[in-house]
Amino acid sequence: MLLITGITLLTGCGRGGTSSGRVEELAVTVSVESEWPWWRGPQGNGVAIGNAPTQWSANDSVRWKVDIPGRGHGSPVVCGNAVYLATADDDKQTQSVLAVDRTNGSILWQTQVHEGNFPATRELHPKGTNANGTIACDGKQIFTAFLNDREIIATALLPDGSLAWQESLGNFNSKFGYAASPLIYKSAVIFAADNRGGGHLSALDRKTGETIWRVRRPAIATYSSPIIAHVGGVDQLLLSGCEKVESFDPETGEKNWSCRGTAEATCGTIVWDDNHIFASGGYPQNETICIDAKGKRVWSNRRKAYEPSMLLYDGALYCATDTGIVYCWDAASGKEHWSKRLAGSSFSASLVVAGGLIYAANASGTTIVFRADTTGYNEIAKNKLGNDAFASPAICDGLVYLRVGEKRNGRQEVLYCIEGASGVSSFNDK
């Protein structure tokens, strides 16, 4: 490990040992109310606890903002006293993790995880980056994975940015890059890596990086992140893509069931209630599907959310499409309550809800706030920041964190922390 001008550069980190076995109990020390520790928040479903600001601009309700070096589409992760981001500098060919002070926006540290060996431009989506996934934090370590040198390489860092471990998950034949976010479950951190060369789903020990279990996946390029859902009274590890939705035992990796549906390629993460699972995609097929806890189809339609993940809230399923249409369906039956085309919008970011209000960040940098309401579309506010937004908002402790792009020096990424009129958050009172 070499320290260069405040950036920790990780070198000489080879593959760790492997083992097979079962995921064990291990606590995760994060707060559901005051942290947003991984993709789609503490509950993994885009539902924030408490209320959040509804109106802001570049000159109003900004607690702090900070320029972010490089580029990435991963959401901000809020854990402890820091906000964590994965980022990639295409000119320097570096992939890094950045920690920002939660209270004032100053950069605490930047750890360079990889240098060089980026995929060719033809192996990335035109809208993609070399840092698409969202970090996961268990309160003691920060987990990320990058596509580098034709491999997916998982890395765990300590809160000061130093290396805990690093492990290659295997080869990756890229079509449009790598997008899946890591998932924390008990003693494991789980990574999906579906690709044209033969995919895999792996559970690694959070403390050591050793492989607990590993599952082979089809040789198909798809991009969704896995999720743990408590459905039908049991924890299920769920993943869409490869023209199916599959359920695994998260402790052993054994397959529970497989249901044909959605599309060859999906990007969104599954949502669920106590007894049902909802998935959408993708390319080239269009389908949104509801499945019961045993893998049986309940209903489906020919609409799709390809890039964004859907949102399930108060018995309604909300879907924002890449083309700027928002749908509201009855989750139990699939009946459409309403649909609305939002003029000038296309969506890559996923929907987030706080205090009964849905936050939809469009690709032009406008966050549209509307009420979670089955009777019709009820817009509350439109808030413009920057010129583009591909990362999903993070909402916790009464604050909204937004990663946007501004037209400065070509393109400059900026992380904003947005506060309400009171300017008070419980984090500062601790």
MARGUZA-637099 format. One record per residue (C-alpha): x, z, y; residue number from 1; residue in one letter. Coordinates in nm, 3 decimals. Layout:
<bavos>
((X,Z,Y),NUM,"A")
...
</bavos>
This chain:
<bavos>
((0.000,0.000,0.000),1,"M")
((0.151,-0.115,0.329),2,"L")
((0.041,-0.004,0.675),3,"L")
((0.053,-0.283,0.935),4,"I")
((-0.056,-0.218,1.296),5,"T")
((-0.344,0.007,1.201),6,"G")
((-0.466,-0.214,0.917),7,"I")
((-0.424,-0.087,0.564),8,"T")
((-0.312,-0.378,0.345),9,"L")
((-0.372,-0.336,-0.026),10,"L")
((-0.107,-0.495,-0.245),11,"T")
((-0.008,-0.482,-0.610),12,"G")
((-0.344,-0.366,-0.740),13,"C")
((-0.390,-0.498,-1.091),14,"G")
((-0.676,-0.474,-1.336),15,"R")
((-0.776,-0.129,-1.447),16,"G")
((-0.840,-0.025,-1.803),17,"G")
((-1.165,-0.099,-1.980),18,"T")
((-1.390,0.112,-2.195),19,"S")
((-1.736,0.088,-2.340),20,"S")
((-1.995,0.357,-2.346),21,"G")
((-2.281,0.500,-2.149),22,"R")
((-2.340,0.578,-1.784),23,"V")
((-2.335,0.954,-1.724),24,"E")
((-2.502,1.181,-1.473),25,"E")
((-2.314,1.204,-1.143),26,"L")
((-2.462,1.306,-0.810),27,"A")
((-2.469,1.077,-0.508),28,"V")
((-2.422,1.277,-0.187),29,"T")
((-2.621,1.075,0.066),30,"V")
((-2.923,1.156,0.285),31,"S")
((-3.241,0.953,0.250),32,"V")
((-3.349,1.044,0.603),33,"E")
((-3.030,0.998,0.805),34,"S")
((-2.825,0.737,0.615),35,"E")
((-2.852,0.373,0.507),36,"W")
((-2.586,0.384,0.235),37,"P")
((-2.626,0.049,0.055),38,"W")
((-2.816,-0.279,0.040),39,"W")
((-3.182,-0.237,0.142),40,"R")
((-3.138,0.129,0.230),41,"G")
((-3.142,0.460,0.044),42,"P")
((-3.444,0.370,-0.169),43,"Q")
((-3.324,0.014,-0.232),44,"G")
((-3.650,-0.138,-0.109),45,"N")
((-3.612,-0.191,0.266),46,"G")
((-3.827,0.113,0.353),47,"V")
((-3.678,0.343,0.618),48,"A")
((-3.775,0.706,0.664),49,"I")
((-3.925,0.792,1.004),50,"G")
((-3.977,0.583,1.315),51,"N")
((-3.746,0.342,1.496),52,"A")
((-3.719,0.178,1.839),53,"P")
((-3.948,-0.119,1.894),54,"T")
((-3.812,-0.274,2.215),55,"Q")
((-3.459,-0.359,2.324),56,"W")
((-3.235,-0.622,2.478),57,"S")
((-2.864,-0.668,2.546),58,"A")
((-2.907,-0.451,2.858),59,"N")
((-3.165,-0.201,2.741),60,"D")
((-3.175,0.068,2.469),61,"S")
((-2.821,-0.005,2.349),62,"V")
((-2.650,0.319,2.248),63,"R")
((-2.327,0.132,2.178),64,"W")
((-2.194,-0.205,2.070),65,"K")
((-1.862,-0.320,1.928),66,"V")
((-1.704,-0.657,1.859),67,"D")
((-1.641,-0.716,1.488),68,"I")
((-1.336,-0.920,1.384),69,"P")
((-1.412,-1.207,1.149),70,"G")
((-1.749,-1.290,1.005),71,"R")
((-1.988,-1.165,0.737),72,"G")
((-2.354,-1.158,0.640),73,"H")
((-2.357,-0.811,0.480),74,"G")
((-2.582,-0.549,0.639),75,"S")
((-2.434,-0.250,0.819),76,"P")
((-2.407,0.055,0.592),77,"V")
((-2.447,0.397,0.751),78,"V")
((-2.294,0.688,0.558),79,"C")
((-2.152,1.015,0.688),80,"G")
((-1.995,0.969,1.030),81,"N")
((-1.930,0.596,0.988),82,"A")
((-2.089,0.254,0.978),83,"V")
((-1.919,0.027,0.722),84,"Y")
((-1.903,-0.353,0.719),85,"L")
((-1.738,-0.617,0.503),86,"A")
((-1.583,-0.899,0.704),87,"T")
((-1.370,-1.210,0.653),88,"A")
((-1.141,-1.393,0.894),89,"D")
((-1.136,-1.758,0.790),90,"D")
((-0.843,-1.851,1.015),91,"D")
((-0.619,-1.574,0.877),92,"K")
((-0.779,-1.589,0.531),93,"Q")
((-0.829,-1.212,0.516),94,"T")
((-1.114,-1.010,0.367),95,"Q")
((-1.151,-0.656,0.499),96,"S")
((-1.365,-0.345,0.518),97,"V")
((-1.427,-0.201,0.863),98,"L")
((-1.533,0.154,0.954),99,"A")
((-1.700,0.216,1.291),100,"V")
((-1.763,0.560,1.441),101,"D")
((-2.133,0.626,1.413),102,"R")
((-2.157,0.821,1.738),103,"T")
((-1.975,0.594,1.984),104,"N")
((-1.900,0.260,1.815),105,"G")
((-1.522,0.288,1.817),106,"S")
((-1.337,0.131,1.524),107,"I")
((-1.202,0.406,1.298),108,"L")
((-1.006,0.187,1.058),109,"W")
((-0.982,-0.158,0.906),110,"Q")
((-0.856,-0.203,0.551),111,"T")
((-0.743,-0.551,0.455),112,"Q")
((-0.842,-0.597,0.092),113,"V")
((-0.728,-0.957,0.033),114,"H")
((-0.513,-1.217,0.206),115,"E")
((-0.518,-1.587,0.118),116,"G")
((-0.674,-1.760,-0.183),117,"N")
((-1.008,-1.835,-0.016),118,"F")
((-1.244,-2.079,-0.188),119,"P")
((-1.248,-2.435,-0.058),120,"A")
((-1.504,-2.520,0.210),121,"T")
((-1.693,-2.734,-0.042),122,"R")
((-1.738,-2.421,-0.259),123,"E")
((-1.930,-2.234,0.014),124,"L")
((-2.277,-2.282,0.157),125,"H")
((-2.269,-2.421,0.513),126,"P")
((-2.437,-2.102,0.636),127,"K")
((-2.234,-1.872,0.412),128,"G")
((-1.925,-1.661,0.471),129,"T")
((-1.645,-1.512,0.264),130,"N")
((-1.807,-1.168,0.308),131,"A")
((-2.175,-1.207,0.221),132,"N")
((-2.240,-0.887,0.026),133,"G")
((-2.334,-0.545,0.163),134,"T")
((-2.110,-0.246,0.097),135,"I")
((-2.232,0.055,-0.104),136,"A")
((-2.125,0.413,-0.025),137,"C")
((-2.183,0.720,-0.243),138,"D")
((-2.062,0.967,0.020),139,"G")
((-1.715,0.988,-0.134),140,"K")
((-1.614,0.624,-0.187),141,"Q")
((-1.692,0.284,-0.037),142,"I")
((-1.752,-0.003,-0.282),143,"F")
((-1.733,-0.376,-0.217),144,"T")
((-1.660,-0.701,-0.398),145,"A")
((-1.516,-1.029,-0.273),146,"F")
((-1.466,-1.375,-0.419),147,"L")
((-1.091,-1.431,-0.399),148,"N")
((-0.854,-1.651,-0.599),149,"D")
((-1.151,-1.773,-0.810),150,"R")
((-1.229,-1.419,-0.926),151,"E")
((-1.475,-1.150,-0.822),152,"I")
((-1.265,-0.847,-0.737),153,"I")
((-1.428,-0.506,-0.696),154,"A")
((-1.264,-0.251,-0.468),155,"T")
((-1.328,0.118,-0.404),156,"A")
((-1.194,0.282,-0.089),157,"L")
((-1.181,0.644,0.021),158,"L")
((-1.340,0.757,0.351),159,"P")
((-1.006,0.718,0.531),160,"D")
((-0.978,0.354,0.418),161,"G")
((-0.713,0.411,0.152),162,"S")
((-0.744,0.258,-0.194),163,"L")
((-0.918,0.443,-0.477),164,"A")
((-0.910,0.155,-0.728),165,"W")
((-0.938,-0.221,-0.761),166,"Q")
((-1.061,-0.421,-1.060),167,"E")
((-1.113,-0.789,-1.138),168,"S")
((-1.460,-0.857,-1.275),169,"L")
((-1.362,-1.198,-1.407),170,"G")
((-1.351,-1.565,-1.312),171,"N")
((-1.606,-1.717,-1.076),172,"F")
((-1.682,-2.090,-1.055),173,"N")
((-1.825,-2.114,-0.704),174,"S")
((-2.098,-2.350,-0.592),175,"K")
((-2.205,-2.176,-0.268),176,"F")
((-1.991,-1.859,-0.269),177,"G")
((-2.060,-1.500,-0.375),178,"Y")
((-2.345,-1.294,-0.230),179,"A")
((-2.445,-1.005,-0.458),180,"A")
((-2.411,-0.647,-0.334),181,"S")
((-2.288,-0.355,-0.547),182,"P")
((-2.541,-0.106,-0.683),183,"L")
((-2.479,0.265,-0.742),184,"I")
((-2.643,0.437,-1.040),185,"Y")
((-2.536,0.780,-1.164),186,"K")
((-2.165,0.757,-1.259),187,"S")
((-2.158,0.377,-1.229),188,"A")
((-2.129,0.107,-0.968),189,"V")
((-2.290,-0.214,-1.094),190,"I")
((-2.191,-0.569,-0.997),191,"F")
((-2.368,-0.899,-1.068),192,"A")
((-2.162,-1.219,-1.070),193,"A")
((-2.377,-1.511,-1.180),194,"D")
((-2.191,-1.843,-1.153),195,"N")
((-2.152,-2.193,-1.301),196,"R")
((-1.867,-2.088,-1.527),197,"G")
((-2.063,-1.815,-1.706),198,"G")
((-2.204,-1.509,-1.533),199,"G")
((-2.168,-1.141,-1.601),200,"H")
((-2.325,-0.807,-1.511),201,"L")
((-2.082,-0.514,-1.516),202,"S")
((-2.105,-0.137,-1.480),203,"A")
((-1.781,0.030,-1.368),204,"L")
((-1.700,0.398,-1.350),205,"D")
((-1.728,0.501,-0.985),206,"R")
((-1.427,0.732,-1.003),207,"K")
((-1.183,0.518,-1.201),208,"T")
((-1.303,0.156,-1.200),209,"G")
((-1.301,0.145,-1.579),210,"E")
((-1.564,-0.077,-1.740),211,"T")
((-1.852,0.121,-1.893),212,"I")
((-2.048,-0.182,-2.012),213,"W")
((-2.057,-0.557,-1.951),214,"R")
((-2.331,-0.816,-2.016),215,"V")
((-2.282,-1.192,-2.034),216,"R")
((-2.511,-1.406,-1.821),217,"R")
((-2.589,-1.782,-1.826),218,"P")
((-2.359,-2.039,-1.669),219,"A")
((-2.585,-2.092,-1.366),220,"I")
((-2.515,-2.040,-0.996),221,"A")
((-2.756,-1.783,-0.853),222,"T")
((-2.709,-1.514,-0.590),223,"Y")
((-2.944,-1.215,-0.614),224,"S")
((-2.831,-0.854,-0.610),225,"S")
((-2.937,-0.625,-0.896),226,"P")
((-3.159,-0.324,-0.830),227,"I")
((-3.261,-0.006,-1.013),228,"I")
((-3.638,0.046,-1.019),229,"A")
((-3.834,0.330,-1.177),230,"H")
((-4.114,0.126,-1.333),231,"V")
((-4.340,0.221,-1.622),232,"G")
((-4.190,0.570,-1.623),233,"G")
((-3.829,0.461,-1.686),234,"V")
((-3.531,0.341,-1.484),235,"D")
((-3.487,-0.035,-1.520),236,"Q")
((-3.198,-0.249,-1.398),237,"L")
((-3.361,-0.567,-1.269),238,"L")
((-3.215,-0.904,-1.176),239,"L")
((-3.374,-1.241,-1.096),240,"S")
((-3.227,-1.590,-1.121),241,"G")
((-3.141,-1.838,-1.398),242,"C")
((-3.515,-1.922,-1.416),243,"E")
((-3.609,-1.572,-1.530),244,"K")
((-3.645,-1.208,-1.441),245,"V")
((-3.464,-0.967,-1.672),246,"E")
((-3.466,-0.593,-1.728),247,"S")
((-3.173,-0.394,-1.867),248,"F")
((-3.113,-0.032,-1.958),249,"D")
((-2.885,0.076,-1.670),250,"P")
((-2.711,0.334,-1.888),251,"E")
((-2.602,0.094,-2.163),252,"T")
((-2.659,-0.262,-2.038),253,"G")
((-2.892,-0.337,-2.329),254,"E")
((-3.165,-0.589,-2.244),255,"K")
((-3.520,-0.452,-2.232),256,"N")
((-3.703,-0.780,-2.178),257,"W")
((-3.685,-1.125,-2.020),258,"S")
((-3.968,-1.305,-1.840),259,"C")
((-3.946,-1.672,-1.750),260,"R")
((-4.015,-1.735,-1.382),261,"G")
((-3.898,-1.772,-1.020),262,"T")
((-3.622,-2.037,-1.009),263,"A")
((-3.279,-2.145,-1.120),264,"E")
((-3.124,-1.997,-0.805),265,"A")
((-3.260,-1.693,-0.623),266,"T")
((-3.112,-1.488,-0.341),267,"C")
((-3.363,-1.210,-0.277),268,"G")
((-3.367,-0.869,-0.443),269,"T")
((-3.663,-0.758,-0.655),270,"I")
((-3.915,-0.507,-0.518),271,"V")
((-4.146,-0.287,-0.725),272,"W")
((-4.411,-0.017,-0.748),273,"D")
((-4.474,0.235,-1.025),274,"D")
((-4.600,-0.026,-1.269),275,"N")
((-4.513,-0.371,-1.135),276,"H")
((-4.214,-0.585,-1.041),277,"I")
((-4.216,-0.861,-0.777),278,"F")
((-3.963,-1.144,-0.749),279,"A")
((-3.944,-1.467,-0.552),280,"S")
((-3.735,-1.781,-0.532),281,"G")
((-3.579,-2.012,-0.488),282,"G")
((-3.417,-2.345,-0.571),283,"Y")
((-3.523,-2.594,-0.691),284,"P")
((-3.849,-2.428,-0.797),285,"Q")
((-4.092,-2.236,-0.575),286,"N")
((-4.252,-1.925,-0.723),287,"E")
((-4.340,-1.567,-0.642),288,"T")
((-4.424,-1.364,-0.950),289,"I")
((-4.567,-1.023,-1.037),290,"C")
((-4.461,-0.878,-1.374),291,"I")
((-4.569,-0.557,-1.545),292,"D")
((-4.328,-0.289,-1.666),293,"A")
((-4.296,-0.454,-2.009),294,"K")
((-4.211,-0.802,-1.878),295,"G")
((-4.557,-0.964,-1.892),296,"K")
((-4.678,-1.191,-1.611),297,"R")
((-4.962,-1.050,-1.400),298,"V")
((-4.993,-1.314,-1.127),299,"W")
((-4.790,-1.584,-0.955),300,"S")
((-4.811,-1.835,-0.672),301,"N")
((-4.612,-2.134,-0.549),302,"R")
((-4.476,-1.973,-0.233),303,"R")
((-4.119,-1.853,-0.208),304,"K")
((-3.873,-1.638,-0.021),305,"A")
((-3.539,-1.798,-0.107),306,"Y")
((-3.284,-1.615,0.108),307,"E")
((-3.474,-1.305,0.230),308,"P")
((-3.594,-1.026,0.003),309,"S")
((-3.963,-0.938,0.009),310,"M")
((-4.107,-0.606,0.124),311,"L")
((-4.365,-0.397,-0.063),312,"L")
((-4.543,-0.142,0.155),313,"Y")
((-4.873,0.045,0.120),314,"D")
((-5.008,-0.185,-0.150),315,"G")
((-4.921,-0.507,0.031),316,"A")
((-4.643,-0.754,-0.044),317,"L")
((-4.482,-0.917,0.261),318,"Y")
((-4.278,-1.235,0.231),319,"C")
((-4.077,-1.408,0.506),320,"A")
((-3.971,-1.760,0.417),321,"T")
((-3.662,-1.952,0.516),322,"D")
((-3.892,-2.184,0.714),323,"T")
((-4.043,-1.911,0.933),324,"G")
((-4.375,-1.830,0.765),325,"I")
((-4.473,-1.469,0.692),326,"V")
((-4.722,-1.403,0.412),327,"Y")
((-4.912,-1.086,0.332),328,"C")
((-5.049,-1.060,-0.022),329,"W")
((-5.238,-0.793,-0.211),330,"D")
((-4.976,-0.657,-0.449),331,"A")
((-5.220,-0.586,-0.731),332,"A")
((-5.395,-0.924,-0.740),333,"S")
((-5.176,-1.165,-0.544),334,"G")
((-5.467,-1.250,-0.313),335,"K")
((-5.350,-1.369,0.028),336,"E")
((-5.455,-1.140,0.313),337,"H")
((-5.303,-1.359,0.583),338,"W")
((-5.016,-1.589,0.672),339,"S")
((-4.852,-1.664,1.004),340,"K")
((-4.596,-1.920,1.116),341,"R")
((-4.361,-1.759,1.366),342,"L")
((-4.266,-2.032,1.613),343,"A")
((-3.896,-2.103,1.639),344,"G")
((-3.812,-1.881,1.343),345,"S")
((-3.628,-1.924,1.019),346,"S")
((-3.520,-1.626,0.814),347,"F")
((-3.210,-1.533,0.618),348,"S")
((-3.228,-1.157,0.682),349,"A")
((-3.467,-0.942,0.478),350,"S")
((-3.766,-0.750,0.609),351,"L")
((-3.733,-0.378,0.681),352,"V")
((-4.016,-0.134,0.758),353,"V")
((-4.007,0.192,0.957),354,"A")
((-4.304,0.399,1.067),355,"G")
((-4.552,0.135,0.954),356,"G")
((-4.381,-0.139,1.158),357,"L")
((-4.200,-0.434,1.000),358,"I")
((-3.873,-0.561,1.150),359,"Y")
((-3.796,-0.929,1.090),360,"A")
((-3.464,-1.057,1.228),361,"A")
((-3.468,-1.436,1.252),362,"N")
((-3.171,-1.670,1.238),363,"A")
((-3.176,-1.716,1.618),364,"S")
((-3.107,-1.347,1.685),365,"G")
((-3.463,-1.239,1.767),366,"T")
((-3.602,-0.936,1.585),367,"T")
((-3.980,-0.960,1.564),368,"I")
((-4.163,-0.630,1.519),369,"V")
((-4.513,-0.645,1.375),370,"F")
((-4.751,-0.397,1.218),371,"R")
((-4.777,-0.355,0.842),372,"A")
((-5.146,-0.439,0.830),373,"D")
((-5.351,-0.630,0.575),374,"T")
((-5.623,-0.724,0.828),375,"T")
((-5.404,-0.970,1.018),376,"G")
((-5.077,-1.038,1.196),377,"Y")
((-5.032,-0.787,1.479),378,"N")
((-4.713,-0.844,1.677),379,"E")
((-4.566,-0.549,1.867),380,"I")
((-4.247,-0.691,2.022),381,"A")
((-3.981,-0.961,2.021),382,"K")
((-3.625,-0.849,2.091),383,"N")
((-3.340,-1.092,2.151),384,"K")
((-2.976,-1.004,2.077),385,"L")
((-2.703,-1.263,2.045),386,"G")
((-2.748,-1.619,1.928),387,"N")
((-2.782,-1.577,1.551),388,"D")
((-2.856,-1.310,1.293),389,"A")
((-2.808,-1.347,0.918),390,"F")
((-2.751,-0.980,0.823),391,"A")
((-3.052,-0.759,0.754),392,"S")
((-3.114,-0.466,0.991),393,"P")
((-3.024,-0.112,0.890),394,"A")
((-3.259,0.161,1.012),395,"I")
((-3.198,0.534,0.979),396,"C")
((-3.219,0.851,1.184),397,"D")
((-3.431,0.679,1.448),398,"G")
((-3.170,0.410,1.519),399,"L")
((-3.151,0.037,1.444),400,"V")
((-2.817,-0.124,1.353),401,"Y")
((-2.794,-0.501,1.401),402,"L")
((-2.509,-0.738,1.319),403,"R")
((-2.542,-1.055,1.528),404,"V")
((-2.336,-1.351,1.643),405,"G")
((-2.277,-1.433,2.010),406,"E")
((-2.145,-1.755,2.163),407,"K")
((-1.820,-1.611,2.297),408,"R")
((-1.482,-1.761,2.213),409,"N")
((-1.662,-1.995,1.978),410,"G")
((-1.852,-1.724,1.792),411,"R")
((-1.808,-1.347,1.813),412,"Q")
((-1.980,-1.103,1.580),413,"E")
((-2.114,-0.786,1.739),414,"V")
((-2.254,-0.468,1.585),415,"L")
((-2.526,-0.306,1.797),416,"Y")
((-2.668,0.045,1.767),417,"C")
((-3.018,0.051,1.921),418,"I")
((-3.187,0.374,2.027),419,"E")
((-3.539,0.462,2.134),420,"G")
((-3.649,0.582,2.476),421,"A")
((-3.558,0.942,2.393),422,"S")
((-3.202,0.852,2.294),423,"G")
((-3.205,1.137,2.043),424,"V")
((-3.108,1.124,1.676),425,"S")
((-3.088,1.414,1.435),426,"S")
((-2.735,1.310,1.331),427,"F")
((-2.600,1.425,1.668),428,"N")
((-2.780,1.757,1.632),429,"D")
((-2.606,1.849,1.305),430,"K")
</bavos>
